Amino acid sequence: MPAKTPKPFPIQMEVEFLDRLSEPVRDGKAKSVSDIIRAALGRYDFTDVLVMHPAQLQISVRLPVEIRRQLKKTARSKHTSVGHLVRAAVEAYLPELEALPAPAEAVARPKPRKRRKKKR
């Protein structure tokens, strides 16, 4: 019975990191990017691995049905998440919003702060 060749295993990586992995291949220090990854995984000790996740919160936003439908459709066609699309749209909009002058009443009087009752 012949040995089976391993199936491709998809991994998402940042473009900058992939460029960094390609340098040793171009310099002739490694056969391929896959070879670098296999060697690194073969010798890495995962027992004390520390994974950093940026803090995230889930929020709810009331959206019209058509915008929801468009977000889902676009996320599927672009192979990304709805959150990424929302973030891209908001990041494109924020400079425009930040360029607007602040309303006069918001500048003139700040919101009053709630005071805590003193314990007796």
C-alpha positions as CSV (number, residue, x, y, z in Angstrom):
1,M,0.0,0.0,0.0
2,P,1.6,3.3,-1.1
3,A,2.0,6.1,1.5
4,K,-0.6,8.8,1.2
5,T,0.6,12.3,0.6
6,P,-0.7,14.8,3.1
7,K,-3.7,17.0,2.2
8,P,-3.2,20.8,2.0
9,F,-4.0,22.5,5.3
10,P,-5.3,26.0,4.9
11,I,-3.7,28.6,7.3
12,Q,-4.5,32.4,7.3
13,M,-1.5,34.6,7.7
14,E,-0.8,38.3,7.5
15,V,0.8,39.4,4.2
16,E,3.8,40.9,6.0
17,F,4.5,37.7,7.9
18,L,4.2,35.6,4.7
19,D,6.7,38.0,3.0
20,R,9.0,37.5,5.9
21,L,8.7,33.7,5.5
22,S,9.5,34.0,1.7
23,E,12.8,35.7,2.3
24,P,14.8,32.6,3.4
25,V,13.3,30.8,0.3
26,R,14.5,33.5,-2.0
27,D,17.9,33.5,-0.3
28,G,18.2,29.7,-0.8
29,K,18.2,29.0,3.0
30,A,14.9,27.0,2.8
31,K,13.2,24.9,0.1
32,S,9.8,26.4,0.5
33,V,7.5,28.3,2.9
34,S,5.8,25.0,3.6
35,D,9.2,23.5,4.6
36,I,9.8,26.4,7.0
37,I,6.4,25.9,8.6
38,R,6.8,22.1,8.9
39,A,10.2,22.5,10.5
40,A,9.0,25.1,12.9
41,L,6.0,23.1,14.0
42,G,8.1,20.0,14.4
43,R,10.4,21.6,16.9
44,Y,8.0,24.0,18.7
45,D,6.9,23.2,22.3
46,F,3.2,24.1,22.6
47,T,2.9,23.5,26.3
48,D,3.6,27.1,27.4
49,V,2.2,28.9,24.3
50,L,0.7,32.3,25.1
51,V,-2.0,33.5,22.6
52,M,-2.8,37.1,22.7
53,H,-6.4,38.1,21.7
54,P,-7.3,41.8,21.4
55,A,-10.1,42.7,23.8
56,Q,-13.5,42.7,22.0
57,L,-17.0,43.4,22.9
58,Q,-20.2,42.3,21.2
59,I,-22.7,45.1,20.5
60,S,-26.2,45.1,19.0
61,V,-27.1,47.6,16.3
62,R,-30.6,48.1,14.8
63,L,-30.1,47.8,11.1
64,P,-32.6,47.9,8.2
65,V,-33.3,44.5,6.7
66,E,-31.7,45.5,3.3
67,I,-28.4,46.6,5.0
68,R,-28.3,43.3,7.0
69,R,-28.9,41.3,3.8
70,Q,-26.2,43.3,1.9
71,L,-23.7,42.8,4.8
72,K,-24.2,39.0,4.9
73,K,-24.0,38.7,1.1
74,T,-20.9,40.8,0.9
75,A,-19.2,38.9,3.7
76,R,-19.8,35.6,2.0
77,S,-18.6,36.9,-1.4
78,K,-15.5,38.5,0.2
79,H,-14.8,35.5,2.5
80,T,-14.7,37.7,5.6
81,S,-16.8,38.5,8.6
82,V,-19.6,41.0,9.0
83,G,-17.6,42.6,11.7
84,H,-14.7,43.3,9.3
85,L,-17.0,44.9,6.9
86,V,-18.6,47.1,9.6
87,R,-15.2,48.1,10.9
88,A,-14.0,49.0,7.4
89,A,-17.1,51.2,6.8
90,V,-16.8,52.9,10.2
91,E,-13.1,53.5,9.8
92,A,-13.8,55.1,6.4
93,Y,-16.6,57.3,7.9
94,L,-14.8,58.4,11.1
95,P,-12.5,61.0,9.5
96,E,-15.5,62.7,7.9
97,L,-17.3,62.7,11.2
98,E,-14.3,64.0,13.2
99,A,-13.9,66.9,10.7
100,L,-17.3,68.3,11.6
101,P,-17.3,71.1,14.1
102,A,-18.7,70.2,17.5
103,P,-22.1,71.6,18.4
104,A,-21.9,74.8,20.4
105,E,-23.9,73.4,23.3
106,A,-21.7,70.4,23.6
107,V,-18.6,72.7,23.9
108,A,-20.2,75.2,26.2
109,R,-21.5,72.9,28.9
110,P,-20.2,69.5,29.6
111,K,-22.6,66.8,30.9
112,P,-23.1,66.8,34.7
113,R,-21.4,64.0,36.5
114,K,-23.4,61.7,38.8
115,R,-22.4,62.0,42.4
116,R,-22.3,59.1,44.7
117,K,-24.1,59.2,48.0
118,K,-21.8,59.2,51.0
119,K,-22.0,56.3,53.4
120,R,-22.8,57.1,56.9
